[in-house]
């Protein structure tokens, strides 16, 4: 049977082993057998340490294994998960995570032309740290304070009083102009109503003009037909007169042939003489016998 001291020793040993395993896992040594290694060259690695995370789109996909000075730059050894392919044109930047200032490498994936191979060396950059952000915030705070001081200098008691007085005058002017504005709006309504009535009258006049135009068109068509008939009659008369002038037909021959005219004249004279003789001596021509 184990004593209490042995039991305590076993528990302590197991706890220490679990602690060491957890630390090693957090430091990224668990990725050594299932990942690949490449290098990132930085101008400055301030705040970056072994075991710091390497993220893609906010997810931890690797760890910083080592940092080594090479001339004036720092060569960072990165151990990546083998399931993550990083294009060679990706961006590598050292940035700050959280409010306590923990740093890591953030990878912004590119498009190609191919993935990073084990042993490749890529150039990274350093993002702004907490101190830079605080400096920027301090500078912005100073600018805001300067603006507030200038605003306070402008908006003194006298200026505020003048602004209040101007607002009161504007309000009084608006109150005075309100009745005139209402009157002008009423006039505008009447003008619009008159314009509407005038439009209706114009519309009716247009309809009457359309009817009159139809009547004029009908009369014009009738006049055109009459003119065409008159042209036809005139053409017929011209033809008749032309025939008469040429001596064609009875009337033309009478006008042209003098002998025919003289014969008719002689015949008329003889008929006059015969009628006169019948009147003087009716018995020569009319006999009445009684049975």
URCORSUL-V410995 format. One record per pair of residues at least 12 apart in sequence whose ideal C-beta (glycine too) atoms are under 10 Angstrom apart, sorted by sequence separation. I is the first residue (numbers start at 1). J is the second residue. If there is no record, write none. Layout:
I:J
I:J
This chain:
51:63
52:64
64:76
65:77
66:78
93:105
94:106
240:252
244:256
50:63
51:64
64:77
65:78
66:79
92:105
93:106
40:54
50:64
51:65
63:77
64:78
65:79
78:92
92:106
93:107
49:64
50:65
52:67
63:78
64:79
91:106
92:107
93:108
107:122
48:64
50:66
62:78
63:79
76:92
91:107
92:108
50:67
61:78
62:79
63:80
90:107
91:108
107:124
49:67
61:79
62:80
63:81
76:94
90:108
91:109
106:124
45:64
48:67
61:80
62:81
89:108
90:109
91:110
105:124
61:81
74:94
87:107
89:109
90:110
60:81
86:107
89:110
90:111
106:127
27:49
28:50
29:51
45:67
54:76
59:81
61:83
62:84
87:109
88:110
89:111
90:112
105:127
27:50
28:51
31:54
45:68
61:84
84:107
86:109
87:110
88:111
89:112
103:126
27:51
28:52
38:62
40:64
45:69
52:76
54:78
56:80
62:86
85:109
86:110
87:111
88:112
89:113
92:116
103:127
26:51
27:52
28:53
37:62
42:67
54:79
56:81
59:84
61:86
84:109
87:112
88:113
89:114
90:115
28:54
35:61
36:62
39:65
48:74
50:76
52:78
54:80
87:113
88:114
90:116
103:129
24:51
26:53
35:62
39:66
40:67
50:77
54:81
78:105
80:107
87:114
88:115
89:116
103:130
23:51
35:63
37:65
42:70
44:72
45:73
46:74
48:76
56:84
87:115
88:116
101:129
102:130
37:66
39:68
41:70
43:72
44:73
45:74
76:105
78:107
85:114
86:115
87:116
88:117
101:130
31:61
35:65
41:71
43:73
44:74
45:75
54:84
56:86
64:94
85:115
86:116
92:122
94:124
95:125
100:130
101:131
31:62
32:63
39:70
42:73
43:74
45:76
84:115
85:116
86:117
91:122
92:123
93:124
94:125
95:126
96:127
99:130
28:60
31:63
41:73
42:74
54:86
84:116
88:120
90:122
91:123
92:124
93:125
94:126
95:127
96:128
98:130
30:63
32:65
41:74
42:75
89:122
91:124
92:125
93:126
94:127
95:128
96:129
28:62
29:63
31:65
40:74
41:75
42:76
56:90
86:120
88:122
90:124
91:125
93:127
95:129
96:130
28:63
40:75
41:76
93:128
94:129
96:131
27:63
28:64
29:65
39:75
40:76
80:116
82:118
86:122
96:132
26:63
27:64
28:65
39:76
40:77
96:133
25:63
27:65
38:76
39:77
40:78
54:92
78:116
80:118
38:77
39:78
58:97
64:103
37:77
38:78
55:95
64:104
37:78
38:79
63:104
64:105
36:78
37:79
38:80
52:94
55:97
62:104
63:105
35:78
36:79
37:80
62:105
35:79
36:80
53:97
60:104
78:122
34:79
35:80
36:81
52:97
62:107
76:121
35:81
36:82
48:94
61:107
75:121
76:122
78:124
32:79
34:81
35:82
47:94
31:79
34:82
35:83
36:84
38:86
46:94
58:106
76:124
30:79
31:80
33:82
34:83
35:84
36:85
45:94
47:96
53:102
55:104
56:105
57:106
28:78
29:79
31:81
36:86
42:92
44:94
52:102
53:103
54:104
55:105
56:106
57:107
73:123
74:124
28:79
31:82
41:92
42:93
43:94
52:103
53:104
54:105
55:106
56:107
57:108
70:121
73:124
28:80
40:92
42:94
52:104
53:105
54:106
55:107
56:108
57:109
74:126
28:81
40:93
49:102
51:104
52:105
53:106
54:107
56:109
38:92
40:94
47:101
48:102
49:103
47:102
48:103
49:104
47:103
48:104
46:103
47:104
48:105
45:103
45:105
42:105
40:105
40:107
40:116
39:116
38:116
48:126
36:115
38:117
45:124
47:126
36:116
38:118
39:119
40:120
41:121
43:123
46:126
36:117
37:118
38:119
39:120
40:121
41:122
42:123
43:124
44:125
45:126
36:118
37:119
38:120
39:121
40:122
41:123
42:124
43:125
44:126
47:129
35:118
36:119
37:120
38:121
39:122
40:123
41:124
42:125
43:126
46:129
47:130
36:120
38:122
40:124
42:126
47:131
39:124
40:125
44:129
46:131
